[in-house]
């Protein structure tokens, strides 16, 4: 729903990886996780 998308974009929630993948697919993108040494 629009309210769920707004919360995701606003940073007020911590979505699961599955949610991130579904969101990326819905907007025509691919979710990529990258780990880097600090």
GIDA-V663132 format. One record per helix or strand. SS is the DSSP state (alpha for helix, beta for strand). FROM is the first residue (numbers start at 0). LEN is the number of residues. Records with the same first field share a line. If there is no record, write none. Layout:
SS = FROM-LEN / FROM-LEN
//
This chain:
alpha = 1-9 / 16-10
//
